[in-house]
Amino acid sequence: MASPLEKDLLDTISAIATLVTPLLLLGLGGLGWLIKSKIQASQAKVESRDARIRELEDKLREDRIKTYNAILEPFFLLFTSEEAFAKDPKFKKKNKNDLAMARMLSVEYREVGFKLSLVANDSVVRAYNKLMQYFYHTEKDQRPIEEKVCDWIALMGDLLLEIRKSMGNESSALDRWEMVEWFMTDAPSLKQQHSSRAIKA
């Protein structure tokens, strides 16, 4: 049997435990609530940041689309058949090649090129640079026109492919020739010519 001193000590400990337990539970509950609210605030901050990133990516995508369309506009003209070009009322009595070249040499087109270098990814900028460098030096190129056109189409296909990849099709299995096949009846023969010349070189 416990002594009166031990009994008093056990009663005191029991009384303290009875008083401390609710306080301890209240403290732990408060600490749990504080941790939970910090986690929720952190998650809200992350969600807000992710929403902002998505918004900026959408805006950038819109800017890229506008820029790509403006960059490709002269090429659309060049690739339009003579018959289709002649039938369009807004191009009556105009030469498509002259229009395309005038567009490429305009100040506005230079501005679009500058914007492209800022908003496009590296691969698109490199493909565009190669295409434009080819145009800048084409007059000095003494090769037959068929070979030059073939190389020009290959570079154009590269640019279109890189634009396609930059718009979310990174794993595209298409090649440069498949990118131009839809609007060129002779794309397969150009591909063959280009490949055979590459093998000989």
Summary of the structure (lengths in Angstrom):
residues: 201
radius of gyration: 34.6
end to end distance: 107.1
largest distance: 120.1
contacts: 468
relative contact order: 0.06
helix: 85%
strand: 0%
